[in-house]
Amino acid sequence: MIERYDSHADYCATDTYQTWLRNWRPPTHTEVDVWEDTIEHDGHDADRIQTPRQYGLVRSASRMPFHLLDSMDMGDRACVDIGCGLNWFKRTYPRMWGVDPHNEPHRDELWTPDWYRVNWGRWSHAWTCNAIHFCDQDTIALNIAKVRGILRPHGTAVITINRARIVDFTPDYDEEGLYATLCQTPGMTRMVWFNSPASAHMDGNVWIWLRQ
């Protein structure tokens, strides 16, 4: 299933997201002051944040990654967070295992080029949020295939991509060509593509669901 939206706000108006939102409870241990549906927009929540100074002083976060993670229905099964950064999602999902080439104080394991080979076919679930897109347009399909390769049979993964980073690495970038390539991703069960913004640094502007 392939879906295309003009913006994240359009997706947040769908029944899929709204049904999830009605049942979601913010994790209290994250110490977030203001939850937003997505941070991929130009403004902010004017009902609760009245001035730019106030916006800079509150701790805000996007709900969207939790929506995407919950779509995998992980239960008590382990999930690897590829490119975990601060390994923030482990606070909410205890079976999360964070791998990263940096952030040694926060990661559970070092992410190296050889990591995929060692972990091939090992994981029930995989999550990678804006971490595998630091490559050119010809390489992104290979990076996605590696994520699928670490899944066990019937395992699932959710990947978010920020196309702006692929643009950075691709001198002759072709957006519709990228769209066509991603539409043919082996093992893909769903893709959501956002026409804007061109750079989505927090939630990504392409989401891909995979099954092994």
N, C-alpha and C positions, 0 to 999 in steps of 0.2 A: 504494500500500500504506500503510495507516494502522495504527499500533501505539500502544497505550496501556498505560503501566506505572504502578504505584503509586509507584515510586521509581527513582532512578538505579541503586541496587544491584540491583534486579530486572533492569534492562537489562544490567548488567555480567555477570550470570549466563547470558546467552543464548549460544547457539553462535556467533552473528555476532560478538559482541565477543570471546569467548574464543578463537576461531580467529585473529582479528586479533592478540590479545595474545600468543599463542604465537610469532608470527613477528616481533613488534615489538622493535626494539632502541632503548633510550633514547639520544637524541642527547647525546653527551658534552660538547659545547660549551655547553650550556645552564646548566651549573653548578648543577644541581638535586641536593639531597641525598637527598630522598625523593620517589618517584613514587607517586601514588595513582590508582586507577581513576577516581575523581571526587572533587571537593572539595565536592560538593553533598550534605552530610550533617552531622549534629550532632557526630559524634565525629572521631577520627583513627586512624591506623594504630598501634594499641596494641602491636603486636609489635615495632615499631622505635622508637616514640616513647613514652617511659614517663611523662613528666610534662608538665604544661602549660608549664613554663618551657623544657623542652627543645623542645617543639613551637614555641614562639615564636622559638627560636634557629636552627632548621634552615630550609633553603630547600626548600619542598615545592611540587609542581605536579601538576596533573591530566593524566593521559594522554588524557583524552577528546577534546580538540580534535585531537590527532594521529590518533586513530581516525576522526574525522569528515573531516578533511582527506584522509586516505589513501583514504577511500571514493570520492573523485572520480577516483582513478587519474590524477593530473595528468601524470605522466611529466616531460618537460622543457618542457611548455607553461606559459605565463605564467598567473598567477592573481592577481587583485586582492583585497586585504584591505581591505574597506570599514569604516572606523572602526578602524584598526589599532592605535591607542594607542601603545605602545612598539615596535610593529612586530616583536614578539618571534618570530613564526613565520618571519620571513625568515631567521633564523639556521639553520633546518632546511631550508627550501624556498627556495633562492636565487632562483627565478623569481617569488617573491612580490613584489607591488608594493603598498606600504601607502599608503592615503589617509586623511586625518584632518583634522578642522577645528582640532585643537589639536596638541600634541606636535611642534612644528616640528623639534626636533633629531633626531627619530626617523622621521618620515613621509618617504615619497618624493615625495608630492604633496599639495597642499591640497585637501581635500574641501569643495566649495561646492555650493549648490543647483543650479548650472548644470553641475556635473560629469557628471551622468547624460546630459544632452543631448549633450555633447561625446564621451562614451564609448559612445553607443548602438551596440550590435551589434559591439563591439570585442573583447571578452574571451572566451578559451576557457573560463576558469573564474573563479568568484567565491566568496569566502568572507567572511562577516560574522558575527562572534561577539558577540552582545549589544550591537549598535550601532544597529539601525534601529527599536528598540522605544520610543523616547522620543516617543510620540505617543498619540492616543486610539484607541479600539477601531475607529472608522470609518476610520482612516487607515492602519492596519497593512497591509491588503491592497494599498493603493497603493504603499507602501514596498517590499513584496515584489515587486510587478510591476516596479518600477524596477530591482531587482536582476536580474530575468530579462531585462529589456530591454537590458542592456548585454552580454548573451551573444551570441556568434556562433551560427550554426546548429549544432545538436548540442552546444552548450556546456552546461556543468553548473555548478550552484551549491549550496552548503550554507549555510543560515541558522540561527543559534540565536537564540532570543528568551527573555527573562525576563518572564513575564506580569506580575510585580509592577510593572514600569515602565509598562505599559499601564494597570494599575489606577490608578497615580498621576495619569495624564492623563485618566481617564474617570470622571466623577462617577456615571454610571449603568451601571457596568461589569456585563456579563453574561457569565460565564465559558462557559456552554454555548453562548451565541450566538457567542462568539469561536471556540470549537471548531468549530462548524458552518461558520463563514465560512472558517476555515483549511482545513477538509476539502475545500473547493471551489476551492482555489487553482489557477489556470490553470498548466499546465506542471509541476505537482507530480508527482514519481514516488514519493515516500515522505514520511511524516510520523511523527515519534515525539512523543507527548504524555505528560508526567509529571504525575500527579495531585498529587504533592508533591516537593519543597517548594514553597510558594507563591512564594517568591523564590529564584531560582537565579542568583546574581550572577556565577558563574564559567563554568559550562557551559550555562546556560539550561535552561528546562523545556519548551520546544518546539523541535524540530529539523525543518527542512524541506529536502528535496532538490528541486531544480528542473532541468529540461532545456528548452532552447530548440529 
